[in-house]
Amino acid sequence: MTVNLLEQNYLYLLKKIEKESFSYSDNSPISRKKSLGQFFTDSSVANYMSGLFSFKKSIDKKLKVLDCGAGHGILALALLYKLISKGYKIIELTLYEIDDKAVKYLNDNLKLFKERHNSIEFSYTIIQKNFILDNCSDKFDYIISNPPYFKLNKSDLEAKKMEHVVHGQPNIYMLFMTKSSELLHNDGEMVFITPRSFTSGTYFKKFREHLLDNLSLAHIHIFNSRKEHFKNESILQETIITKFIKAPSENITITSSEDSQFSLINSLKVTKEMIIKRGRNVIGIPSSQEDIEVLKLFGASQQTFRDMGYRISTGKVVTFRSRAYISIDKQNLFSSNKKSVPLLWMQNFKKEKLVFPLDSKKEQYIQDLDETKSLLIKNENYIIVKRFSSKEQHRRINIGYIFKDKLPYDYLGLENHLNYIYREERQLEKNEMKLFGSFLTSKKVDQYFRIFNGNTQVNATDILNLPIPAELFKGYKCQD
């Protein structure tokens, strides 16, 4: 068989699978796809992912390959083509797929591949079981996967089986990555396309620790647009491709492209020490040389917000739980002779300034009662940080200021989508607030925060652990 014929067969089969999987997706009820966490991979992503493997193993060796969320087989077949083109002739493929309708397409595609490649020793096994719950004891050289994405409860069987990496509410995709990491041979490699969310955040901390203790991160690919890499799907989360290897490695390649066509790829080489924060094992993803310089600046810092004595908490008023105590206008609460205080939302902060009361349909007051005391905070000077943002916003961290002398109240209510920065031993000074507020909204902090945070949520922990470069605060002394 010539290489050209091999490539023609491969391209035909890949396009066939892409067409049928997209048709299958279009004709599947949304509820079914959601329950299975299905997002089908297009051919260009499959090509790119399969090309990330190193192919350093001896071509005379039998290779054991796993696709643990196979769908119609596009990733597995893309990897098989790469292996055959590199000269490998003995390949044993294992595929997991729980969707009985997809299994039929998967089996047909693998049969067709085998018929057209009878010059190699190729075998495959489709396992129609839950990958996480199945007791698989095999070890694999290469693992490739686009796993399902959906949240689990800690009480679910999958979460219980993988409780060594579960903290808070787990997502099924991280369990696929965990189990795959445990099934790799020494020097084995795995390539996954997943949400970026696992690279930071408290819920994924135990998972990151387990993954980075057992494997080395070798490659990250990011998409500058979050909408263009699953052609017929609505993806809200930022998605990345990662390669992990079961071998020591200190260097990591980071690539980026505008979309899944990979027509123009930017590439960076970084060290593990530069982008992986030990302690929490948070994984940063710089995308330019400018980002690298920002990492160096913040990496040289000897102190964080926490070290400097600052604290941050989340607003305590969850409105749907407090309906009996909140009102749009003061009169509704006063009519029952109940004392009321301001209830502040992010909408109350216009260009960082507090506007109260606000001409809005949102409730602006909360009753000051024994029943609500635990929901209120003292009226003091605070820096307010919006908890939710997005990659597309101009700034990831959006703030506001509360100055005690601007509100004639002893207490305030803060809605749950707000964080507030304060000090326990004293009130924040106004010049101190302006200085740190300007720092939080600076371009350098925005770059640094985006490097280490791919989520839409600005967590209190992320602010507390934010390094404070001394050179940005020369000459400032606060009273302690």
C-alpha positions in Angstrom: 0.0 0.0 0.0 1.4 3.4 -0.9 1.4 6.3 1.4 -0.9 8.2 -0.9 -3.5 5.4 -0.9 -3.2 5.1 2.8 -3.8 8.9 3.2 -6.8 8.7 0.7 -8.4 5.9 2.7 -7.8 7.8 5.9 -9.2 11.1 4.7 -12.3 9.3 3.2 -13.0 7.5 6.5 -12.4 10.6 8.7 -14.8 12.7 6.6 -17.3 9.9 6.7 -17.2 9.7 10.5 -17.4 13.4 10.9 -20.4 13.7 8.6 -22.3 10.8 10.3 -21.5 12.0 13.8 -22.6 15.5 13.2 -25.8 14.2 11.6 -26.3 11.9 14.6 -25.8 14.8 17.0 -28.2 17.0 15.1 -30.9 14.3 15.3 -30.4 13.4 18.9 -32.6 15.0 21.6 -30.7 17.7 23.6 -31.8 15.9 26.8 -30.1 12.7 25.6 -26.8 14.4 24.6 -26.8 16.3 27.9 -27.3 13.1 29.9 -24.4 11.4 28.1 -22.2 14.6 28.0 -21.7 14.2 24.3 -19.7 16.6 22.2 -18.4 15.1 18.9 -14.9 15.9 17.7 -14.3 17.2 14.2 -11.7 15.8 11.8 -9.2 18.7 12.1 -9.2 18.4 15.9 -8.7 14.6 15.6 -5.8 15.1 13.3 -4.1 17.6 15.6 -4.6 15.5 18.7 -3.3 12.4 17.2 -0.2 14.2 16.0 0.8 15.2 19.5 2.1 11.7 20.4 5.8 11.3 20.3 5.9 7.9 18.5 9.2 7.0 20.2 8.3 3.4 21.0 9.9 0.6 18.9 7.9 -0.1 15.7 8.4 -3.9 16.4 6.6 -3.6 19.7 2.9 -4.4 20.0 1.2 -1.1 20.9 -1.8 -1.0 23.2 -4.1 2.0 22.5 -7.2 3.1 24.5 -10.0 5.5 23.5 -12.2 5.7 26.7 -15.0 7.8 25.2 -15.0 6.6 21.6 -18.2 8.0 20.0 -18.0 7.0 16.4 -14.3 6.4 16.5 -12.8 9.6 14.9 -10.0 10.0 17.5 -9.0 6.4 17.6 -8.9 6.1 13.8 -6.9 9.3 13.5 -4.3 7.9 15.9 -4.3 4.5 14.1 -3.5 6.3 10.8 -0.6 8.2 12.4 0.8 4.9 13.9 0.6 3.0 10.6 2.2 5.9 8.7 5.1 5.8 11.3 5.6 2.1 10.5 3.8 0.4 13.5 2.3 -3.0 12.4 1.0 -4.6 15.6 -1.8 -2.6 17.3 -4.3 -3.6 19.9 -7.1 -1.1 20.3 -9.6 -0.9 23.2 -12.6 1.4 23.0 -15.2 2.3 25.6 -18.6 3.7 24.5 -21.7 3.5 26.6 -24.2 4.9 24.0 -25.7 1.8 22.2 -26.7 3.8 19.2 -23.1 5.2 18.7 -21.6 1.7 19.2 -23.2 0.5 15.9 -21.5 3.3 13.9 -18.3 2.7 15.9 -18.2 -1.0 15.0 -19.0 -0.4 11.3 -16.1 2.2 11.1 -13.6 -0.1 12.7 -14.6 -3.0 10.5 -14.1 -0.8 7.5 -10.7 0.4 8.7 -9.6 -3.2 9.3 -10.7 -4.3 5.9 -8.7 -1.6 4.2 -5.6 -2.2 6.3 -5.1 -6.0 6.1 -1.3 -5.6 5.9 -1.0 -4.9 9.6 -1.8 -7.0 12.7 -4.7 -5.0 14.1 -7.4 -6.0 16.6 -10.0 -4.1 18.5 -12.4 -4.5 21.4 -15.4 -2.3 22.0 -16.5 -2.3 25.7 -20.0 -1.0 26.1 -19.7 -0.3 29.8 -19.3 2.7 32.1 -15.5 3.4 31.8 -15.2 4.7 35.4 -17.1 1.7 37.0 -15.6 -1.0 34.9 -12.7 -2.9 36.5 -10.1 -2.5 33.7 -6.7 -3.8 34.6 -4.9 -3.5 31.3 -2.1 -0.9 30.8 -1.8 1.2 27.6 0.9 2.9 25.7 -1.3 5.6 24.2 -4.6 7.0 25.4 -6.7 9.5 23.4 -10.1 10.9 24.4 -12.8 13.4 24.1 -14.5 12.4 27.4 -18.1 13.3 28.4 -18.6 16.6 30.3 -21.2 16.9 33.0 -21.3 17.5 36.8 -21.7 14.7 39.3 -22.9 14.5 42.8 -20.5 13.3 45.4 -23.0 10.5 46.1 -22.9 9.2 42.5 -21.2 5.8 42.0 -18.5 7.2 39.8 -17.6 9.8 42.4 -17.5 7.3 45.2 -15.2 4.9 43.1 -12.8 7.8 42.4 -13.1 9.5 45.8 -9.3 9.9 46.1 -9.6 12.8 43.6 -13.0 14.2 44.5 -13.4 17.4 46.5 -16.6 19.4 46.2 -18.7 18.8 43.1 -16.8 16.7 40.5 -17.1 16.7 36.7 -17.1 13.3 34.9 -14.3 14.4 32.5 -11.8 14.7 35.4 -12.6 11.1 36.5 -11.9 9.9 32.9 -8.5 11.7 33.0 -7.7 10.2 36.4 -8.5 6.6 35.5 -6.6 7.0 32.2 -3.6 8.3 34.1 -3.7 5.1 36.2 -3.8 2.9 33.2 -0.7 4.2 31.4 2.4 2.2 31.0 5.7 3.8 32.1 6.6 6.2 29.3 3.0 6.1 28.2 1.2 9.2 26.8 -2.4 10.5 26.9 -4.0 13.3 24.9 -7.3 14.7 26.0 -9.6 17.5 24.9 -11.5 18.9 27.9 -12.8 22.1 29.6 -10.0 24.2 31.0 -11.7 24.3 34.4 -9.5 21.6 35.9 -6.3 23.8 35.7 -7.5 26.0 38.6 -10.2 26.1 41.3 -10.6 24.4 44.6 -12.9 21.6 43.4 -10.1 20.3 41.2 -7.3 20.6 43.7 -7.1 16.9 44.7 -7.4 15.9 41.1 -4.5 18.2 40.0 -2.4 16.9 42.8 -3.0 13.3 41.8 -2.4 14.0 38.1 0.8 16.0 38.5 2.2 13.6 41.1 1.9 10.7 38.7 2.3 12.3 35.2 4.2 15.2 33.6 2.4 17.8 31.7 4.0 18.0 28.2 1.8 20.1 26.0 -1.2 22.4 26.2 -3.1 23.8 23.2 -5.6 26.6 23.7 -8.2 28.0 21.3 -8.5 31.8 21.1 -12.2 31.4 20.3 -14.3 29.1 22.5 -16.9 28.7 19.9 -15.1 27.3 16.9 -13.7 23.9 17.9 -16.9 21.8 18.1 -18.4 22.8 14.8 -22.1 21.9 15.6 -22.1 22.3 19.3 -22.8 25.2 21.7 -19.8 25.3 24.0 -19.8 27.8 26.8 -16.6 26.6 28.6 -13.1 27.3 27.5 -11.7 24.1 26.0 -8.1 23.0 25.8 -6.1 20.0 24.5 -3.5 18.5 26.9 -0.8 15.9 26.6 0.5 14.1 29.7 3.3 11.6 29.8 4.3 9.0 32.4 7.9 10.1 32.6 9.9 12.9 34.2 9.9 16.1 32.2 10.6 19.7 33.1 9.6 21.4 29.8 6.1 22.2 28.5 5.0 23.3 25.0 2.1 25.7 24.9 0.4 26.3 21.5 -2.6 28.4 20.5 -4.7 28.8 17.4 -7.7 30.9 16.5 -10.0 27.9 15.9 -10.0 24.2 15.1 -8.5 24.7 11.6 -5.0 25.2 13.2 -4.0 27.3 10.2 -1.8 29.6 12.2 -0.3 28.2 15.4 1.7 30.2 17.9 4.1 28.2 20.1 5.9 28.8 23.4 8.4 26.7 25.4 8.2 27.1 29.2 9.4 25.2 32.2 7.2 23.4 34.6 8.4 25.6 37.5 7.1 28.7 35.6 3.5 27.7 35.0 2.7 25.2 37.8 2.2 26.7 41.2 3.1 24.1 43.8 0.9 23.9 46.9 -2.3 24.2 45.0 -0.8 22.8 41.8 -2.6 25.5 39.7 -1.7 25.3 36.1 -1.1 28.6 34.3 -1.4 29.0 30.5 0.6 31.9 29.0 -0.1 32.6 25.3 2.6 35.1 24.5 6.1 36.3 25.4 4.5 39.2 27.1 2.6 36.7 29.3 6.0 35.1 30.1 7.3 38.5 31.3 4.3 39.0 33.5 4.9 35.6 35.1 8.5 36.5 35.8 7.3 39.8 37.5 4.7 38.1 39.7 6.9 35.0 40.3 9.6 37.2 41.9 7.1 38.5 44.5 7.6 37.4 48.1 4.1 38.3 49.4 0.4 37.9 48.6 -2.8 39.6 49.6 -3.1 37.0 52.4 0.4 37.6 53.6 -0.2 41.4 53.8 -3.2 40.8 56.2 -6.1 41.2 53.8 -9.1 39.0 53.9 -11.9 38.5 51.3 -15.4 37.0 51.9 -18.4 36.4 49.8 -21.7 38.3 50.1 -24.1 36.4 52.3 -27.5 37.3 50.8 -28.8 34.5 48.5 -31.9 36.3 47.2 -34.1 33.2 46.6 -33.6 32.1 50.2 -34.3 35.6 51.6 -37.4 36.7 49.7 -39.3 37.3 52.9 -36.8 39.9 54.0 -36.0 41.9 50.9 -37.8 44.6 49.0 -37.4 46.9 46.0 -38.3 50.0 48.0 -37.9 51.1 51.6 -41.6 51.8 52.1 -42.7 48.2 51.7 -40.5 47.3 54.6 -41.2 50.4 56.7 -45.0 49.8 56.3 -44.6 46.8 58.7 -42.4 48.9 61.1 -39.3 46.9 60.2 -35.9 48.5 60.1 -34.2 48.1 56.7 -30.6 48.5 55.3 -29.2 48.6 51.8 -28.9 45.4 49.8 -26.1 45.9 47.2 -25.6 44.2 43.9 -22.9 44.6 41.3 -25.3 46.8 39.4 -25.0 49.3 42.2 -21.4 50.0 41.2 -21.1 52.2 38.1 -17.5 52.8 37.0 -16.5 51.6 40.4 -18.6 54.2 42.3 -21.5 53.1 44.5 -25.0 54.3 43.3 -27.7 53.7 45.9 -30.6 53.4 45.8 -30.6 52.2 42.2 -33.6 52.7 39.8 -33.9 48.9 39.2 -36.3 46.0 39.5 -33.8 44.3 41.8 -34.5 44.4 45.5 -32.6 47.3 47.1 -33.3 46.8 50.8 -33.1 44.0 53.3 -34.7 44.0 56.8 -32.4 44.3 59.8 -33.8 41.7 62.2 -32.5 39.0 64.5 -33.3 36.5 61.7 -31.1 38.4 59.2 -28.1 39.4 61.4 -26.0 36.6 60.0 -26.6 37.9 56.4 -25.4 41.4 57.1 -22.0 43.0 57.4 -20.9 46.2 59.3 -20.9 49.3 57.2 -17.2 49.9 56.7 -14.8 50.7 53.9 -14.6 47.8 51.4 -13.3 46.9 48.0 -16.0 45.0 46.1 -15.0 42.3 43.6 -17.5 40.9 41.1 -17.5 37.1 41.4 -18.3 36.3 37.8 -16.7 37.4 34.6 -15.9 36.0 31.2 -12.9 35.5 28.9 -14.4 38.0 26.4 -14.8 40.9 28.9 -12.4 43.8 28.8 -11.2 43.0 32.3 -11.4 39.8 34.3 -11.5 41.5 37.7 -14.2 44.2 38.1 -14.4 46.2 41.3 -16.3 48.8 43.2 -15.8 50.8 46.4 -17.9 51.2 49.5 -17.0 54.1 51.7 -18.5 54.1 55.1 -19.3 57.8 55.2 -21.4 57.6 52.0 -24.1 55.4 53.5 -25.9 56.4 56.8 -26.4 52.9 58.0 -24.8 50.6 60.6 -25.1 47.4 58.5 -25.3 46.4 54.8 -26.4 43.4 52.8 -24.2 42.1 50.0 -25.7 39.9 47.3 -24.0 36.5 46.9 -22.4 37.4 43.5 -20.1 39.9 45.2 -16.8 39.4 47.2 -15.6 42.1 49.6 -12.0 42.8 50.7 -11.3 44.0 54.2 -8.9 43.8 57.1 -9.9 42.2 60.5 -7.9 44.4 62.8 -8.7 47.8 61.3 -10.7 49.6 58.7 -9.3 50.1 55.2 -7.9 53.5 54.5 -9.2 55.4 51.4 -5.8 55.9 49.8 -5.0 52.2 50.5 -8.2 51.1 48.8 -7.6 53.2 45.7 -4.0 51.9 45.5 -5.1 48.2 45.7 -8.1 48.8 43.5 -5.9 50.3 40.8 -3.6 47.3 41.2 -6.5 44.8 40.8 -7.8 46.4 37.7 -4.4 46.9 36.1 -3.4 45.3 32.8 -0.6 43.3 34.4 -3.0 41.7 37.0 -5.6 41.0 34.3 -2.9 39.2 32.3 -1.7 37.3 35.3 -5.2 36.3 36.4 -6.2 35.1 32.9 -3.0 33.0 32.7 -4.0 31.1 35.8 -7.8 31.3 35.7 -9.8 29.9 32.8 -13.1 30.0 34.7 -15.8 32.6 34.6 -15.7 32.7 38.4 -13.3 35.0 40.3 -12.8 33.0 43.5 -11.9 34.6 46.8 -8.9 32.2 47.1 -7.5 33.4 43.7 -7.5 37.0 45.0 -6.0 36.0 48.4 -3.2 34.1 46.7 -2.5 36.9 44.2 1.2 37.9 44.4 1.9 41.5 45.1 5.1 42.7 43.3 6.9 45.1 45.6 7.9 47.4 42.8 4.2 48.3 42.2 3.8 49.5 45.8 7.0 51.5 46.4 6.6 54.3 48.9 3.3 53.0 50.3 2.9 52.4 54.0 -0.3 51.5 55.6 -0.9 52.0 59.4 -1.0 48.7 61.3 
